[in-house]
Amino acid sequence: MTEEFRTQCRELMARFPQARSALLPMLHLAQAEDGYVTPEAIRVCAELLELSTAEVAAVASFYTMYKRHRSGTYHLGVCTNTLCAVLGGDEIWRTLSERLDTGHDEVSADGTFSLERIECQAACTHAPVMTANWEYLDDMDVDKALDVVARLGRGEAVRSTRGPVIRPFTDTERTLAGYDDGLAGEGGTADAKMLAGVAYARQHGMSAPQAPERSPFDETSGTDDAGGAPAGDGEG
Ligand code: FES
């Protein structure tokens, strides 16, 4: 890893009261550098944070947004959880997998695309949902999915259905590491479909129950520093 990578990691570490909290953005920064989390990136992160390489590797291999091999320039996710699957996600997956000759967690021969079956994106109101470098592509169908792939493959600018332009994987990873790309205001806000539940509740005079004055979590004083269970919990 370059000296600049180390410098930027130290900047990220300085943003948090505890330096180890910077591990997640540091791993995104590693992906911005190399397109994936390399063994060397794991070693450097561990050294800077005074963690073991096993601890860093455990985090990097737990979260699916961290890749252990190079991603395509455009990392495509197809939600195949139940709602998206029955509304067309399975068909979209099959079609893209055939078109790109690429299976789950694989990269196309020319390196332009990688493909992943993704879990529910909490966007079921717009199922079936895809993502391209984590930008939403809502209300997809097979034709729309093929069109996105064709346009990205030709190097055309493609926008997420929520506004932002889909940028190359490494650029997006830099943003996820916490570096301001100046695009925070890009894209829309929640639409009527997303807010249908709130609108219904208002129409029918429904409201959430009042929060208790005292949180039940206040009873858990005596937790250890790591935020674990209260002392004595589960004993005797
Ligand atoms: S099931 Fe696909 S976004 Fe929820």
Boltz pocket constraint, residues with backbone or C-beta under 6 A from the ligand:
constraints:
  - pocket:
      binder: B
      contacts: [[A, 79], [A, 80], [A, 81], [A, 82], [A, 83], [A, 84], [A, 85], [A, 119], [A, 120], [A, 121], [A, 122], [A, 123], [A, 124], [A, 127], [A, 128], [A, 129]]
      max_distance: 6.0
